[in-house]
């Protein structure tokens, strides 16, 4: 099964609806190839999808094509193999919430968010030790593909063109990320002979043959003179005039 989750991790996201529908119809041991590109959203929905992938008996490959931030990074932890494009990123942080009310409600909300953060932390501990991961979460850490690989949060880096991220909830952050990846795209390098699978001797022979063809094309063509008219005596010439 091949699918892509993009946009905010919220219940009304059509790509998540489609994912849940596909999970109902596939075989229990069918392999899954999932791509993700999201700035995050609902922590519990991220945990739910993560655990759905973990519980699946088939092999699960997840590829980060732009950014896997917040709840989307939790989804990624359900993969058997997690890959990221060379220009993609992963962002992790503690749980956050919006709250209004009196002092008691604010204190309770803080306690509740700390508990949710513990659940978030547990989502990563199959790949990173608790102390290291806790510091990354506390610091709200943005990781390049190379850094994520170093920490063990991903398994493989693949090369590709950058992909922008869609978000309504985190519109400003998504815009900043899109501008960053666009500005840092390295120009494509020319393909060398070794990269194309042509050895040096074959390349020399090809150039030699090409050079000979050019010489043949530029060689002056043999000029065939026009047939010379037979000489006429002067008297005959004057008569014609």
C-alpha positions in Angstrom: 0.0 0.0 0.0 1.4 3.4 -1.0 0.0 6.6 0.4 1.0 10.1 1.5 0.0 12.1 4.6 0.4 15.8 4.1 -1.0 19.0 5.7 -2.0 19.4 9.3 -2.4 16.3 11.5 -6.1 16.9 12.2 -9.1 14.6 12.0 -10.7 16.3 9.0 -7.5 16.1 6.9 -8.5 14.2 3.7 -5.1 12.4 3.5 -5.6 11.0 7.0 -9.2 9.9 6.2 -7.8 8.1 3.1 -5.0 6.5 5.2 -7.6 5.2 7.7 -9.7 3.8 4.9 -6.8 2.1 3.2 -5.7 0.5 6.5 -9.1 -1.1 6.8 -8.8 -2.7 3.3 -5.2 -3.9 3.1 -4.0 -7.4 4.1 -2.6 -7.7 7.6 0.9 -8.5 6.3 1.0 -6.2 3.3 3.9 -3.8 3.1 3.3 -0.1 3.5 5.1 2.8 1.8 4.1 6.0 3.4 5.3 9.5 2.6 4.8 12.4 5.1 5.1 16.2 4.9 3.5 18.0 7.7 4.1 20.7 10.3 2.1 18.7 12.9 -1.1 19.1 14.8 -3.0 16.8 17.2 -0.5 14.9 19.4 -3.0 12.0 20.1 -3.8 11.6 16.4 -0.1 11.4 15.7 0.3 8.8 18.5 -2.6 6.8 17.1 -1.2 6.6 13.6 2.2 5.8 15.0 0.8 2.8 16.9 -1.3 1.8 13.9 1.9 1.5 11.9 3.7 -0.3 14.7 1.0 -2.9 15.1 0.8 -3.6 11.4 2.4 -7.0 10.5 3.7 -5.9 7.1 7.0 -4.0 6.6 6.4 -0.2 7.0 8.6 2.3 5.2 8.1 6.0 5.9 9.7 8.8 3.9 9.9 12.4 4.9 9.6 14.5 1.8 9.6 18.0 3.3 9.3 18.3 7.1 8.0 15.9 9.8 7.4 18.3 12.7 5.6 17.8 16.0 2.8 15.2 15.7 4.1 14.2 12.3 7.5 13.3 13.7 5.6 11.0 16.1 3.9 9.3 13.2 7.3 8.6 11.7 8.3 6.6 14.8 5.9 3.8 13.7 8.1 2.9 10.8 10.3 -0.1 10.4 12.5 1.9 8.1 12.5 5.7 8.2 14.0 7.7 5.4 14.4 11.4 4.7 15.3 13.4 1.7 18.6 15.1 2.0 16.9 18.5 2.2 14.1 17.5 4.5 13.9 18.2 8.2 12.5 16.7 11.4 11.3 18.8 14.4 10.5 17.6 17.9 9.1 19.4 20.9 7.1 18.9 24.1 3.3 18.9 24.0 1.6 22.4 23.9 -1.9 23.6 24.4 -4.1 26.7 24.6 -6.0 27.3 27.8 -8.0 30.1 29.5 -9.4 30.2 33.0 -8.6 30.8 36.7 -5.4 29.8 38.5 -6.7 26.3 39.3 -7.5 25.6 35.6 -4.1 26.9 34.5 -2.2 24.8 37.1 -4.3 21.7 36.0 -3.6 22.4 32.4 0.2 22.6 33.1 0.0 19.2 34.9 -2.0 17.7 32.0 0.4 19.0 29.4 3.4 17.5 31.3 1.6 14.1 31.2 1.0 14.4 27.5 4.7 15.3 27.0 5.6 12.0 28.8 3.5 10.1 26.2 5.2 12.1 23.4 8.6 11.2 24.9 7.8 7.5 24.9 7.0 7.6 21.2 10.7 8.2 20.4 12.5 5.9 22.9 12.5 2.9 20.5 15.2 4.9 18.6 16.8 7.4 21.0 17.7 7.1 24.7 15.4 8.9 27.2 17.8 11.6 28.4 18.9 12.6 24.9 15.4 12.7 23.6 14.1 14.7 26.5 16.7 17.4 25.9 15.8 17.5 22.2 12.1 17.9 23.1 12.8 20.6 25.8 14.8 22.6 23.3 12.1 22.3 20.5 14.8 21.0 18.1 14.9 21.3 14.3 17.0 18.6 12.8 18.5 18.3 9.4 18.4 14.9 7.7 22.1 14.5 8.6 21.5 15.4 12.2 18.5 13.1 12.5 20.5 10.3 11.1 23.3 10.9 13.6 20.8 10.7 16.5 19.3 7.6 15.1 15.9 9.2 14.5 16.0 8.1 10.8 17.7 5.2 9.1 18.6 6.6 5.7 19.1 9.8 3.7 17.9 10.0 0.1 18.5 12.8 -2.4 15.7 14.8 -4.0 14.3 18.1 -4.9 12.7 20.1 -2.0 9.0 19.9 -1.3 7.0 22.6 0.3 4.8 21.9 3.3 1.1 22.8 3.6 -0.3 24.1 6.9 -3.3 26.2 8.1 -2.5 25.8 11.8 1.2 26.7 11.5 1.0 28.9 8.4 3.8 31.3 9.4 6.2 28.5 10.4 5.4 26.5 7.2 6.1 29.6 5.1 9.4 30.2 6.8 10.4 26.5 6.2 9.4 26.7 2.5 11.5 29.8 2.0 14.4 28.2 3.7 14.5 25.0 1.6 14.0 27.0 -1.6 16.9 29.3 -0.7 19.3 26.4 0.2 18.8 24.2 -2.9 22.2 23.4 -4.3 22.6 23.6 -8.1 22.7 20.2 -9.8 26.2 18.9 -10.5 27.2 17.8 -14.0 27.2 14.1 -14.5 30.7 12.7 -14.7 31.8 9.9 -17.0 32.2 7.5 -14.0 28.7 8.5 -12.7 27.1 7.6 -16.0 28.8 4.2 -16.2 31.2 5.1 -19.1 34.9 4.2 -18.5 37.7 6.6 -19.5 38.9 4.6 -22.6 35.4 4.3 -24.0 34.9 8.1 -23.6 38.2 8.8 -25.4 37.2 6.6 -28.3 33.8 8.3 -28.5 35.4 11.7 -28.7 37.9 10.5 -31.4 35.1 9.2 -33.6 33.1 12.3 -33.1 36.2 14.4 -34.0 36.7 12.4 -37.3 33.0 12.9 -38.2 33.4 16.7 -37.8 36.6 16.7 -39.9 34.8 14.8 -42.7 31.9 17.3 -42.6 34.3 20.3 -42.8 36.5 18.8 -45.6 36.2 20.9 -48.8 34.1 19.1 -51.5 35.6 18.3 -54.9 34.5 20.9 -57.4 33.4 19.5 -60.8 34.1 22.0 -63.5 31.2 22.9 -65.8 31.5 21.5 -69.3 33.4 23.9 -71.6 31.6 24.9 -74.7 33.4 24.2 -78.0 35.4 27.1 -79.4 33.7 29.0 -82.2 35.6 31.0 -84.9 35.1 34.7 -84.9 33.3 34.8 -88.2 30.6 32.4 -86.8 30.3 34.5 -83.6 29.8 37.8 -85.5 27.2 36.1 -87.7 25.2 35.1 -84.6 25.4 38.6 -83.2 
